[in-house]
Amino acid sequence: MRLFPLGDAAVVLEFGHGISPAIHRAIQAVSRYLTEYPFPGLRELVPAFTTLTVYYDPWVLSENGRHQPYERVAEILHQLLPAAQAAAGEAGTDLVEIPVCYGGEFGPDLAFVAAHTGLPPGEVIARHSAPDYLVHLIGFAPGFPYLGGLDERLAAPRKAEPRALVPAGAVGIAGAQTGIYSLPTPGGWQLIGRTPRRLFSPEWARPSLLQAGQRLRFVPIDEAEFYHLQQHEH
């Protein structure tokens, strides 16, 4: 693991390179440990695919100017990391099923992905809905999940020109990743389907439906079921 400063009030813990379940488990373990046993001056933890950024109060860490804040927080983290890493376990077993209507108006780029991969559209759908994906992090927009576990055959480039507006619930592919647009936003992912489920609401006790560490499975549905579920979604 490598530590390096990010400005004067944050330190980045780099756990490795690439999208990896093992790296994800290590990041989650350290994040959970620091949440349960925060050191004085800890402000916020921001996990990503390969890093955990730790934001802190420089004045508190300096102990009234007696220490350099970054050197002090690095020392604290080096002391805590062995116990935190020892707590790393298997990925969470919490599985969330996300119904998806593929193709047509719901997945306008399904034909492109099929042509790019050389697979029939039905095979693209079957391969996309087969795995249990790991939610590595929530980012880009509130509630937007970055998922690991996409079939390598389904990798497809981003659109040359992003759409000005992608509807909430749109399921897309970009490179070797797949994800779900949680809110109406611009976006350049190849859209292959849409879910009627809401992924984010500021009115919920936990605003994001999905959390890092959960597992997710896409369940194909038809258009009639999409509209039925949409009417009952809160």
C-alpha positions as CSV (number, residue, x, y, z in Angstrom):
1,M,0.0,0.0,0.0
2,R,1.2,3.5,-0.8
3,L,0.3,6.7,1.0
4,F,0.6,10.2,-0.5
5,P,-0.8,13.7,0.3
6,L,-3.7,15.2,-1.5
7,G,-3.5,18.9,-0.8
8,D,-3.0,20.0,2.8
9,A,-6.0,18.2,4.3
10,A,-6.2,14.8,2.8
11,V,-4.1,11.6,2.4
12,V,-4.7,9.0,-0.3
13,L,-4.2,5.3,0.5
14,E,-3.5,3.4,-2.8
15,F,-4.3,-0.3,-2.5
16,G,-3.3,-1.5,-6.0
17,H,-4.2,-1.1,-9.6
18,G,-7.3,-2.1,-11.7
19,I,-10.8,-3.2,-10.7
20,S,-10.4,-6.1,-8.3
21,P,-12.7,-7.7,-5.7
22,A,-9.7,-8.2,-3.5
23,I,-8.7,-4.6,-3.6
24,H,-12.4,-3.6,-3.0
25,R,-12.5,-5.8,0.1
26,A,-9.4,-4.3,1.5
27,I,-10.6,-0.7,0.9
28,Q,-14.0,-1.5,2.5
29,A,-12.3,-3.1,5.5
30,V,-10.1,-0.1,6.2
31,S,-13.1,2.3,5.6
32,R,-15.2,0.3,8.1
33,Y,-12.4,0.2,10.7
34,L,-11.8,4.0,10.5
35,T,-15.6,4.6,10.7
36,E,-15.8,2.5,13.8
37,Y,-12.5,3.8,15.3
38,P,-12.0,7.3,14.0
39,F,-8.8,9.1,15.0
40,P,-9.1,12.8,16.2
41,G,-9.4,15.1,13.3
42,L,-10.9,12.6,10.8
43,R,-13.4,14.3,8.7
44,E,-14.5,12.1,5.8
45,L,-13.6,8.9,3.9
46,V,-14.0,8.6,0.1
47,P,-13.5,5.1,-1.3
48,A,-12.8,4.5,-5.0
49,F,-11.8,1.6,-7.2
50,T,-8.2,1.4,-6.0
51,T,-7.9,4.2,-3.3
52,L,-9.3,5.4,-0.1
53,T,-9.0,9.2,0.4
54,V,-8.9,10.3,4.1
55,Y,-9.8,13.9,4.8
56,Y,-8.7,15.4,8.1
57,D,-8.5,18.6,10.1
58,P,-4.8,19.8,9.8
59,W,-5.0,21.9,12.9
60,V,-6.3,19.0,15.1
61,L,-3.6,16.7,13.6
62,S,-0.9,19.3,14.3
63,E,-1.8,19.2,18.0
64,N,-1.6,22.9,18.4
65,G,1.2,23.3,15.9
66,R,3.6,20.7,17.5
67,H,3.5,18.3,14.5
68,Q,3.3,18.4,10.7
69,P,-0.3,17.4,9.9
70,Y,0.5,15.0,7.0
71,E,3.3,13.3,8.8
72,R,1.1,12.8,11.9
73,V,-1.8,11.4,10.0
74,A,0.5,9.1,8.0
75,E,2.0,7.8,11.3
76,I,-1.5,7.2,12.7
77,L,-2.6,5.3,9.6
78,H,0.5,3.2,9.5
79,Q,-0.3,2.2,13.1
80,L,-4.0,1.4,12.4
81,L,-3.7,-0.3,9.0
82,P,-2.6,-3.8,10.2
83,A,-5.6,-4.1,12.4
84,A,-7.9,-2.7,9.7
85,Q,-6.6,-4.9,7.0
86,A,-6.9,-8.0,9.2
87,A,-10.6,-7.3,9.3
88,A,-11.0,-7.7,5.5
89,G,-13.4,-10.5,4.7
90,E,-15.3,-11.7,1.7
91,A,-17.5,-9.4,-0.3
92,G,-20.9,-8.8,1.1
93,T,-23.7,-11.3,0.4
94,D,-26.4,-8.6,0.2
95,L,-27.9,-9.1,-3.3
96,V,-30.1,-6.6,-4.9
97,E,-32.1,-7.5,-8.0
98,I,-32.6,-4.8,-10.6
99,P,-35.3,-5.4,-13.3
100,V,-34.2,-4.2,-16.7
101,C,-36.2,-3.9,-20.0
102,Y,-33.5,-4.3,-22.7
103,G,-33.5,-2.8,-26.2
104,G,-36.0,-0.8,-28.1
105,E,-36.7,2.7,-26.7
106,F,-35.2,1.6,-23.4
107,G,-31.9,0.4,-24.9
108,P,-31.2,2.4,-28.0
109,D,-27.6,1.3,-28.2
110,L,-28.2,-2.4,-27.8
111,A,-27.8,-2.9,-31.6
112,F,-24.5,-1.0,-31.6
113,V,-23.1,-3.2,-28.7
114,A,-24.3,-6.3,-30.5
115,A,-22.5,-5.2,-33.7
116,H,-19.4,-4.1,-31.9
117,T,-19.1,-7.4,-30.0
118,G,-20.2,-9.6,-32.8
119,L,-22.9,-11.1,-30.6
120,P,-26.7,-11.3,-31.3
121,P,-28.7,-8.9,-29.2
122,G,-30.3,-11.8,-27.3
123,E,-26.8,-13.0,-26.4
124,V,-25.8,-9.5,-25.2
125,I,-28.8,-9.5,-22.9
126,A,-28.1,-13.0,-21.6
127,R,-24.5,-12.2,-20.9
128,H,-25.3,-8.9,-19.3
129,S,-27.9,-10.4,-16.9
130,A,-25.9,-13.5,-16.0
131,P,-23.3,-12.3,-13.5
132,D,-23.7,-11.1,-9.9
133,Y,-22.0,-7.7,-10.1
134,L,-20.1,-6.1,-7.2
135,V,-20.9,-2.5,-6.4
136,H,-17.4,-1.0,-6.1
137,L,-18.4,2.6,-5.4
138,I,-21.1,5.2,-5.8
139,G,-20.1,8.2,-7.8
140,F,-20.5,10.5,-10.8
141,A,-24.0,11.3,-9.7
142,P,-25.8,10.6,-6.4
143,G,-26.7,6.9,-6.3
144,F,-24.8,6.0,-9.6
145,P,-23.2,2.5,-9.0
146,Y,-19.9,1.5,-10.6
147,L,-20.1,-2.2,-11.0
148,G,-17.4,-4.9,-11.4
149,G,-17.9,-8.2,-13.1
150,L,-19.0,-7.3,-16.7
151,D,-18.4,-10.1,-19.2
152,E,-15.3,-9.2,-21.2
153,R,-17.1,-9.9,-24.5
154,L,-19.5,-7.0,-23.8
155,A,-16.9,-4.3,-23.5
156,A,-17.8,-1.4,-25.8
157,P,-16.4,2.2,-26.2
158,R,-18.2,5.3,-25.0
159,K,-20.2,7.3,-27.5
160,A,-18.1,9.7,-29.6
161,E,-20.6,12.5,-28.7
162,P,-22.3,12.1,-25.3
163,R,-26.1,12.5,-25.0
164,A,-27.3,15.8,-23.6
165,L,-29.7,13.9,-21.3
166,V,-29.8,10.3,-20.3
167,P,-33.0,9.2,-18.4
168,A,-32.8,8.0,-14.8
169,G,-32.7,4.2,-14.7
170,A,-30.8,3.8,-18.0
171,V,-28.4,0.9,-17.9
172,G,-25.2,1.4,-19.9
173,I,-21.8,0.0,-20.9
174,A,-18.6,2.0,-21.2
175,G,-15.4,0.2,-21.8
176,A,-15.2,-2.8,-19.4
177,Q,-17.8,-1.3,-17.0
178,T,-21.5,-1.3,-16.7
179,G,-23.6,1.0,-14.5
180,I,-27.0,2.6,-14.0
181,Y,-27.9,6.3,-14.3
182,S,-29.5,7.2,-11.1
183,L,-30.7,10.7,-12.2
184,P,-31.3,12.4,-15.5
185,T,-27.9,13.6,-16.5
186,P,-25.7,14.0,-19.6
187,G,-23.8,10.8,-20.4
188,G,-21.8,8.9,-23.0
189,W,-22.3,5.3,-22.1
190,Q,-23.9,2.9,-24.5
191,L,-27.5,2.4,-23.3
192,I,-28.7,-1.2,-23.6
193,G,-31.7,-1.1,-21.2
194,R,-33.6,0.7,-18.5
195,T,-34.8,-0.2,-15.0
196,P,-38.1,1.2,-13.5
197,R,-36.5,1.1,-10.0
198,R,-35.4,4.4,-8.4
199,L,-31.8,4.4,-7.3
200,F,-31.7,7.7,-5.5
201,S,-34.1,9.9,-3.5
202,P,-33.1,12.6,-0.9
203,E,-36.4,11.8,0.9
204,W,-35.2,8.2,1.8
205,A,-33.6,7.5,5.1
206,R,-30.7,6.1,3.1
207,P,-30.8,8.2,-0.1
208,S,-29.0,5.7,-2.3
209,L,-30.6,2.4,-3.0
210,L,-27.2,0.7,-3.6
211,Q,-24.1,0.8,-1.4
212,A,-20.5,-0.1,-2.0
213,G,-20.0,-3.8,-1.1
214,Q,-23.4,-5.0,-2.2
215,R,-23.9,-7.4,-5.1
216,L,-26.3,-6.7,-7.9
217,R,-28.1,-8.9,-10.5
218,F,-30.0,-7.6,-13.5
219,V,-33.3,-9.4,-14.2
220,P,-34.7,-9.0,-17.8
221,I,-38.3,-7.9,-18.0
222,D,-40.6,-7.0,-20.9
223,E,-42.2,-3.6,-21.6
224,A,-45.5,-4.3,-19.9
225,E,-43.7,-5.3,-16.7
226,F,-41.6,-2.2,-16.9
227,Y,-44.6,0.1,-16.8
228,H,-46.3,-2.0,-14.2
229,L,-43.3,-1.8,-11.9
230,Q,-42.8,1.9,-12.7
231,Q,-46.3,2.7,-11.5
232,H,-45.6,1.0,-8.1
233,E,-42.1,2.4,-7.6
234,H,-41.8,4.9,-4.7
